[in-house]
């Protein structure tokens, strides 16, 4: 682990990039010590750049979690890829995430090639994630494979570090490596602040996370959530939230609702618990389901949903 004997304070931005479902959001949450990005086993859960803030005596690291870079099939997919490329062009250091529990594939190679094209303008740290899911020998093999991938595409990694967000393994080392590559400067955010995401955005994401549970494979990409109204009811000591879960087709609505509305009710209960932790207050959550025809391909609807 890197040691710090200097009083120099560093602050800046790092982003985690990688193909979908390599554990970027889970890693960011673990690194900053709080839930600022939703997680799911479904690919492409992250849909915008989410910032989490790590506070240390020697620096402040703003970690930007990005959507998984992928081959887009919709206008939404194209815009998510644009978010990724815009983000990594603006940060101070890039964490390229590759999972320990799956062989490297074309998606990893494609991203590595794009990062190589940046040249030395952005230092890249390779992060082998999910090491808790495999044996140590497999981790060693993946580290060698990542090293070979970099050599193949002409991408020089600053470091290659294996980590586990779930087991809290080597997260301090990863933070050291990222902070060491930030410029000198004062803190960018107030002490203790975990994210700069507005509460309404975080609430919408928590509802979407809960709604993703148990739905069919083809449905997750069709789900979007908007918070229509959010206010405090001081008389009842509640935060009152009205939100809408949007789908693309009429046939998807009953899937989200479930038999007799049971699935939506369960999603609302799960989301409400998370939102109460986020807001530090009791919450009344009212959910509805709406059909926005083919919203992933409709520029007007994408704008309405914030993409």
C-alpha positions as CSV (number, residue, x, y, z in Angstrom):
1,X,0.0,0.0,0.0
2,X,1.2,3.5,-0.8
3,X,2.2,5.5,2.3
4,X,1.6,9.2,2.7
5,X,4.2,11.3,4.6
6,X,3.4,14.6,2.7
7,X,0.8,17.1,3.8
8,X,-0.1,17.7,0.2
9,X,-3.9,17.5,-0.4
10,X,-5.2,16.2,-3.7
11,X,-8.6,16.4,-5.2
12,X,-10.2,15.4,-8.4
13,X,-12.2,12.9,-10.4
14,X,-11.9,9.3,-11.3
15,X,-14.3,7.2,-13.3
16,X,-15.0,3.5,-13.4
17,X,-15.6,2.1,-16.9
18,X,-16.2,-1.4,-18.2
19,X,-18.7,-3.5,-20.0
20,X,-22.1,-4.0,-18.4
21,X,-22.4,-5.9,-15.1
22,X,-18.8,-6.0,-14.0
23,X,-19.5,-4.5,-10.6
24,X,-18.8,-0.8,-11.1
25,X,-21.7,0.5,-9.1
26,X,-21.1,-1.9,-6.2
27,X,-17.4,-1.0,-6.2
28,X,-18.2,2.8,-6.1
29,X,-20.7,2.3,-3.2
30,X,-18.1,0.3,-1.2
31,X,-15.3,2.8,-1.9
32,X,-17.3,5.9,-0.8
33,X,-18.9,4.1,2.1
34,X,-22.6,4.6,1.2
35,X,-25.2,3.8,-1.4
36,X,-25.1,6.4,-4.1
37,X,-25.7,4.2,-7.1
38,X,-28.3,1.4,-7.5
39,X,-27.1,-2.1,-8.2
40,X,-28.7,-5.1,-9.9
41,X,-27.7,-8.3,-11.6
42,X,-29.2,-6.9,-14.8
43,X,-26.8,-5.4,-17.3
44,X,-27.0,-1.7,-18.0
45,X,-28.6,-0.8,-14.7
46,X,-26.6,2.4,-14.5
47,X,-28.0,5.0,-17.0
48,X,-26.1,8.2,-16.2
49,X,-22.9,9.3,-14.6
50,X,-23.3,9.0,-10.8
51,X,-20.8,10.8,-8.6
52,X,-19.8,9.4,-5.2
53,X,-17.3,11.3,-2.9
54,X,-14.6,9.7,-0.8
55,X,-13.2,11.9,1.9
56,X,-9.6,11.3,3.2
57,X,-7.1,13.3,5.3
58,X,-4.9,13.5,2.2
59,X,-7.4,14.0,-0.5
60,X,-10.9,14.0,-1.8
61,X,-11.7,11.5,-4.6
62,X,-14.9,12.0,-6.6
63,X,-15.7,8.7,-8.2
64,X,-17.9,8.7,-11.3
65,X,-19.8,5.5,-12.0
66,X,-20.7,5.2,-15.7
67,X,-23.1,3.0,-17.7
68,X,-21.6,-0.1,-19.2
69,X,-20.1,0.6,-22.6
70,X,-21.9,-1.7,-25.0
71,X,-23.0,-2.2,-28.6
72,X,-26.1,0.0,-28.7
73,X,-29.4,-1.2,-30.2
74,X,-31.5,1.9,-29.3
75,X,-31.2,5.6,-29.2
76,X,-31.0,5.3,-25.4
77,X,-28.0,2.9,-25.8
78,X,-26.2,5.4,-28.0
79,X,-26.7,8.2,-25.5
80,X,-25.5,6.0,-22.6
81,X,-22.3,5.3,-24.6
82,X,-21.9,9.1,-25.2
83,X,-22.1,9.6,-21.4
84,X,-19.3,7.1,-20.9
85,X,-17.0,8.7,-23.5
86,X,-17.7,12.2,-22.3
87,X,-17.0,11.2,-18.7
88,X,-13.6,9.6,-19.3
89,X,-12.5,12.6,-21.3
90,X,-13.1,14.9,-18.3
91,X,-11.7,12.9,-15.3
92,X,-8.2,12.8,-13.9
93,X,-7.8,9.0,-13.8
94,X,-9.7,6.0,-15.2
95,X,-10.4,2.8,-13.4
96,X,-11.0,0.1,-16.1
97,X,-13.1,-2.7,-14.4
98,X,-12.8,-6.3,-15.5
99,X,-14.4,-9.1,-13.6
100,X,-12.4,-12.0,-12.1
101,X,-15.2,-14.5,-12.6
102,X,-15.5,-14.3,-16.4
103,X,-13.0,-14.6,-19.2
104,X,-12.0,-11.5,-21.0
105,X,-14.1,-11.0,-24.2
106,X,-14.7,-8.8,-27.2
107,X,-16.4,-6.1,-25.0
108,X,-13.3,-5.8,-22.8
109,X,-11.0,-5.7,-25.8
110,X,-13.1,-3.0,-27.5
111,X,-13.0,-0.8,-24.4
112,X,-9.3,-1.3,-23.9
113,X,-8.8,-0.2,-27.5
114,X,-10.8,2.9,-27.0
115,X,-8.8,3.7,-23.8
116,X,-5.5,3.1,-25.7
117,X,-6.6,5.7,-28.2
118,X,-6.6,8.3,-25.5
119,X,-2.8,7.9,-25.3
120,X,-1.2,9.1,-22.1
121,X,-3.7,11.9,-21.6
122,X,-5.5,9.9,-18.9
123,X,-3.8,7.4,-16.6
124,X,-5.6,4.1,-16.5
125,X,-5.7,1.7,-13.5
126,X,-6.9,-1.8,-14.3
127,X,-9.3,-3.0,-11.6
128,X,-10.0,-6.8,-11.5
129,X,-13.4,-6.9,-9.6
130,X,-15.3,-9.7,-7.9
131,X,-12.3,-11.6,-6.6
132,X,-14.4,-13.1,-3.8
133,X,-16.1,-15.2,-6.4
134,X,-13.1,-17.2,-7.5
135,X,-10.0,-19.0,-6.2
136,X,-6.7,-17.1,-5.8
137,X,-5.2,-19.0,-8.7
138,X,-7.9,-17.8,-10.9
139,X,-7.3,-14.2,-9.8
140,X,-3.6,-14.6,-10.7
141,X,-4.6,-15.9,-14.2
142,X,-7.0,-13.0,-14.7
143,X,-4.3,-10.5,-13.7
144,X,-2.0,-12.0,-16.3
145,X,-4.8,-11.9,-18.9
146,X,-5.4,-8.3,-18.2
147,X,-1.7,-7.5,-18.6
148,X,-1.7,-9.3,-21.9
149,X,-4.8,-7.5,-23.1
150,X,-3.1,-4.1,-22.4
151,X,0.0,-5.2,-24.3
152,X,-2.2,-6.4,-27.2
153,X,-4.0,-3.1,-27.8
154,X,-1.1,-0.8,-26.7
155,X,-2.7,0.3,-23.5
156,X,-0.2,0.9,-20.7
157,X,-1.8,0.3,-17.3
158,X,-0.5,2.4,-14.4
159,X,-1.3,-0.4,-12.1
160,X,-3.3,-3.7,-12.1
161,X,-5.1,-4.3,-8.8
162,X,-7.5,-7.1,-7.8
163,X,-10.3,-6.0,-5.4
164,X,-13.6,-7.3,-3.9
165,X,-16.2,-4.7,-3.0
166,X,-18.3,-7.4,-1.2
167,X,-15.4,-8.6,0.9
168,X,-13.8,-5.2,1.4
169,X,-10.6,-6.5,0.0
170,X,-7.9,-4.0,-1.2
171,X,-10.3,-1.1,-1.5
172,X,-7.9,1.1,0.6
173,X,-5.1,0.2,-1.9
174,X,-7.3,1.1,-4.8
175,X,-8.2,4.4,-3.2
176,X,-4.5,5.1,-2.6
177,X,-3.7,4.4,-6.3
178,X,-6.4,6.7,-7.5
179,X,-5.8,9.6,-5.1
180,X,-2.1,9.5,-5.9
181,X,-2.9,10.4,-9.5
182,X,-5.1,13.4,-8.7
183,X,-3.8,17.0,-9.0
184,X,-3.0,19.0,-5.9
185,X,-6.0,21.1,-4.8
186,X,-8.5,21.9,-2.2
187,X,-11.7,19.8,-1.4
188,X,-14.4,20.1,-4.1
189,X,-17.3,19.2,-1.8
190,X,-18.3,19.7,1.8
191,X,-16.9,17.2,4.3
192,X,-19.2,14.3,4.8
193,X,-21.1,14.7,1.5
194,X,-21.4,11.4,-0.3
195,X,-22.9,12.5,-3.6
196,X,-24.1,15.6,-5.5
197,X,-27.1,13.8,-7.0
198,X,-30.4,15.6,-6.2
199,X,-32.7,13.7,-3.8
200,X,-35.4,13.3,-6.6
201,X,-32.9,11.5,-8.9
202,X,-31.8,9.2,-6.1
203,X,-35.4,8.4,-5.2
204,X,-36.3,7.6,-8.8
205,X,-33.3,5.3,-9.0
206,X,-34.2,3.5,-5.8
207,X,-37.7,2.9,-7.1
208,X,-36.3,1.5,-10.4
209,X,-33.9,-0.7,-8.5
210,X,-36.8,-2.2,-6.6
211,X,-38.9,-2.6,-9.7
212,X,-36.2,-4.5,-11.5
213,X,-36.4,-7.4,-9.0
214,X,-38.1,-10.4,-10.4
215,X,-39.0,-9.1,-13.9
216,X,-38.4,-10.9,-17.1
217,X,-35.1,-10.6,-18.9
218,X,-36.4,-8.4,-21.7
219,X,-38.1,-5.9,-19.4
220,X,-35.4,-4.2,-17.4
221,X,-34.2,-2.0,-20.3
222,X,-37.8,-0.9,-20.8
223,X,-38.2,0.4,-17.2
224,X,-37.8,4.1,-16.4
225,X,-39.0,6.0,-13.3
226,X,-39.9,9.6,-12.8
227,X,-40.7,11.4,-9.5
228,X,-43.9,13.4,-10.2
229,X,-44.2,15.1,-6.9
230,X,-42.1,15.1,-3.7
231,X,-43.1,17.2,-0.6
232,X,-43.0,17.2,3.1
233,X,-46.2,16.8,5.2
234,X,-45.2,18.3,8.5
235,X,-48.6,17.5,10.1
236,X,-48.0,13.8,9.6
237,X,-44.2,13.9,9.8
238,X,-43.9,12.4,6.3
239,X,-42.2,12.9,3.0
240,X,-44.9,12.3,0.4
241,X,-43.7,11.0,-3.0
242,X,-45.7,10.2,-6.1
243,X,-43.7,8.4,-8.8
244,X,-44.4,6.7,-12.1
245,X,-42.8,3.5,-13.4
246,X,-42.8,3.8,-17.2
247,X,-42.7,0.8,-19.6
248,X,-42.7,0.7,-23.4
249,X,-45.6,-1.6,-24.3
250,X,-49.1,-2.4,-23.0
251,X,-48.0,-6.0,-22.5
252,X,-45.3,-5.0,-20.0
253,X,-47.6,-3.2,-17.7
254,X,-49.2,-6.3,-16.1
255,X,-45.7,-7.7,-15.6
256,X,-44.6,-4.8,-13.5
257,X,-47.9,-4.8,-11.6
258,X,-48.0,-8.5,-10.9
259,X,-51.1,-10.5,-9.9
260,X,-53.5,-8.1,-8.2
261,X,-50.7,-5.4,-8.1
262,X,-48.6,-7.6,-5.8
263,X,-45.3,-7.0,-7.5
264,X,-45.6,-3.3,-7.7
265,X,-46.7,-3.2,-4.0
266,X,-43.6,-5.3,-3.1
267,X,-41.4,-3.0,-5.1
268,X,-42.9,0.0,-3.4
269,X,-42.3,-1.5,0.1
270,X,-38.6,-2.3,-0.7
271,X,-38.0,1.2,-2.3
272,X,-39.7,3.0,0.6
273,X,-37.3,1.4,3.1
274,X,-34.3,2.5,1.1
275,X,-35.7,6.0,0.6
276,X,-36.4,6.4,4.3
277,X,-32.7,5.7,5.0
278,X,-31.7,8.1,2.3
279,X,-33.9,11.0,3.5
280,X,-33.8,10.2,7.2
281,X,-37.5,10.5,7.4
282,X,-40.7,8.5,7.2
283,X,-42.0,8.2,3.6
284,X,-45.4,7.7,2.0
285,X,-44.7,6.4,-1.5
286,X,-47.4,6.2,-4.2
287,X,-46.5,4.3,-7.4
288,X,-48.2,4.1,-10.7
289,X,-47.4,2.4,-14.0
290,X,-47.6,4.2,-17.3
291,X,-46.9,3.1,-20.9
292,X,-44.6,5.4,-23.0
293,X,-44.6,3.8,-26.4
294,X,-41.0,2.8,-27.4
295,X,-39.5,5.5,-25.3
296,X,-36.0,4.1,-25.7
297,X,-36.1,5.1,-29.4
298,X,-38.1,8.3,-29.1
299,X,-36.0,11.5,-28.8
300,X,-38.9,13.4,-27.3
301,X,-39.6,10.8,-24.6
302,X,-35.9,10.4,-23.9
303,X,-35.7,14.2,-23.2
304,X,-38.7,13.9,-20.9
305,X,-37.1,11.1,-19.0
306,X,-33.8,13.0,-18.6
307,X,-31.6,11.4,-21.2
